[in-house]
Amino acid sequence: LLVRASNLIKGHRQNQQLKQHQQQLMKLALTDHLTGLYNRHSLYDLGPKYVSNALRHETGLSLLVIDLDHFKKINDTRGHSVGDIVLKEIAEVIQHACRTEDIVARFGGEEFIMLLSNCDLDNAISKAEKLRESIEISKPEGLTVTTSIGVSQLLPGDDFDTLFDRADKAVYEAKETGRNKVVA
């Protein structure tokens, strides 16, 4: 009886450890290792679900593409370790600007995505402008960092890709027309 109880306890502990390892692996698979934000894979998994939900319930959904201006210059002049610190601090600023129902992901390099549920275009533009200002005044590592932000709103018949493409085109327009601005 004692051996059986001991084996059951060991088995229970092993199951608990396995669950912890599974949770750690899931976190590694879904989040960006540097910033702790969702990664591109998570965005492409969650984004279509948010779009489907917004279309079904006829609620607003907006997407922001946030691209740090001249980030390569930071890496080239101050080093990649400083660049990593800047990315982490900017990620915190972006995360702080979010509601719990919003999604923030690091899309790549110095590009971030915010998916704003229950948010129409006017509110998304306002949020983007406040975020742009917050990033500029944050001064990570004592550096002035600016950002260009593209904004789009979900329209009937859109899917995640079309929503993203419009915001992506808007961020390129912001960069081409002077940077440190919001374009919708």
C-alpha atoms as one frame of an Amber mdcrd trajectory, in Angstrom:
protein
   0.000   0.000   0.000   2.845   2.381   0.867   4.651   1.605  -2.406   1.472
   2.184  -4.388   0.795   5.500  -2.616   4.402   6.554  -3.193   4.089   5.701
  -6.908   0.858   7.675  -7.177   2.494  10.695  -5.560   5.499  10.422  -7.900
   3.173  10.097 -10.886   1.216  13.163  -9.784   4.431  15.194  -9.394   5.617
  14.093 -12.832   2.282  15.128 -14.346   2.565  18.541 -12.675   6.105  18.966
 -14.027   4.943  17.920 -17.489   2.143  20.509 -17.385   4.624  23.197 -16.341
   6.948  22.252 -19.187   4.045  22.304 -21.644   3.074  25.784 -20.449   6.672
  26.976 -20.818   6.873  25.546 -24.336   3.555  27.161 -25.255   4.804  30.506
 -23.991   8.011  30.124 -25.989   6.013  29.276 -29.109   3.586  32.212 -28.793
   5.707  35.065 -27.495   8.677  37.075 -28.633  11.672  36.132 -26.491  13.003
  39.703 -26.226   9.877  41.725 -25.474   7.498  39.141 -24.039   4.804  40.326
 -26.473   2.944  37.983 -28.774   4.967  36.988 -31.838   4.034  36.970 -35.536
   2.794  33.375 -35.308   0.387  34.291 -32.508  -0.824  37.332 -34.414  -1.662
  35.205 -37.458  -3.484  32.782 -35.188  -5.435  35.334 -33.119  -5.964  38.034
 -35.766  -8.439  36.115 -37.944 -10.397  35.131 -34.829 -10.684  38.795 -33.810
 -11.780  39.708 -37.346 -14.399  36.955 -37.417 -15.732  38.003 -34.017 -15.893
  41.691 -34.984 -17.724  40.916 -38.242 -20.155  38.534 -36.538 -21.016  40.993
 -33.751 -20.687  44.093 -35.941 -18.221  45.748 -33.587 -15.301  47.950 -34.497
 -11.841  46.546 -35.013  -8.756  48.517 -35.925  -5.150  47.622 -36.540  -2.000
  49.691 -35.995   1.338  48.966 -37.629   3.989  50.668 -35.495   7.441  51.025
 -37.033  10.297  52.671 -35.146  11.991  55.355 -37.245  15.696  54.942 -38.061
  16.103  52.029 -35.655  19.009  50.587 -37.646  20.962  53.718 -36.744  20.602
  52.877 -33.032  21.991  49.384 -33.591  24.789  50.694 -35.813  25.904  53.516
 -33.505  25.089  52.215 -30.013  25.220  48.450 -30.518  22.665  45.683 -30.563
  22.510  45.386 -26.776  21.311  48.996 -26.549  18.953  48.302 -29.443  17.497
  45.381 -27.494  16.974  47.566 -24.424  15.240  50.176 -26.580  12.955  47.511
 -28.069  12.065  46.181 -24.610  11.269  49.642 -23.259   9.239  50.613 -26.321
   7.352  47.305 -26.036   6.470  48.252 -22.448   5.195  51.655 -23.582   3.049
  49.996 -26.247   1.769  47.320 -23.855   0.919  49.988 -21.273  -1.206  51.784
 -23.891  -3.356  48.680 -24.409  -6.527  47.440 -22.870  -6.708  43.818 -21.771
  -8.803  42.876 -24.814  -6.258  44.293 -27.282  -3.453  42.298 -28.862   0.096
  43.580 -29.106   2.671  41.659 -31.090   6.218  42.168 -32.189   5.925  41.565
 -35.903   9.616  41.661 -36.669  12.724  43.748 -36.045  11.427  47.134 -34.952
   7.827  46.658 -36.077   4.901  46.097 -33.735   1.207  45.438 -34.320  -1.738
  46.475 -32.161  -5.121  44.914 -32.823  -7.765  47.043 -31.131 -11.119  45.385
 -30.527 -14.267  47.499 -30.241 -12.365  50.443 -31.701 -13.428  52.476 -34.724
 -11.062  54.405 -36.996 -11.357  57.770 -35.203 -10.581  56.234 -31.810  -7.745
  54.189 -33.308  -6.191  57.312 -34.838  -6.471  59.106 -31.500  -4.904  56.140
 -29.688  -2.127  55.946 -32.287  -1.306  59.626 -31.896  -1.137  59.314 -28.096
   1.066  56.251 -28.490   3.353  58.076 -30.936   3.759  60.890 -28.404   4.357
  58.444 -25.519   7.078  56.674 -27.463   8.782  59.949 -28.349   8.882  61.159
 -24.742   9.878  57.773 -23.289  13.617  58.313 -24.025  14.801  54.706 -23.699
  18.535  54.666 -22.931  18.381  58.474 -23.140  17.602  58.321 -26.858  14.814
  60.101 -28.683  12.928  57.402 -30.539  10.180  58.312 -32.961   7.704  56.092
 -34.727   5.566  56.017 -37.823   2.153  54.405 -37.384  -0.266  53.115 -39.997
  -3.900  52.663 -39.006  -6.754  50.770 -40.641 -10.280  49.819 -39.655 -12.075
  46.581 -40.442 -14.585  46.988 -43.255 -17.367  44.591 -44.301 -15.907  41.799
 -46.389 -12.378  42.265 -45.016 -10.236  39.487 -43.692  -7.179  39.830 -41.493
  -4.831  40.155 -44.457  -6.715  43.067 -46.044  -6.955  44.848 -42.690  -3.220
  44.401 -42.179  -2.314  45.388 -45.752  -4.109  48.735 -45.476  -2.324  49.581
 -42.212   0.982  48.434 -43.694   0.510  50.724 -46.718  -0.363  53.577 -44.353
   2.840  53.105 -42.329   4.880  53.208 -45.551   3.132  56.450 -46.473   3.980
  57.857 -43.032   7.628  56.951 -43.546   7.740  58.344 -47.078   6.147  61.640
 -46.056   8.425  62.566 -43.177   8.166  59.930 -40.423   7.086  60.440 -36.800
   3.423  60.592 -37.752   0.179  58.669 -37.916  -1.441  57.888 -41.282  -4.792
  56.128 -41.704
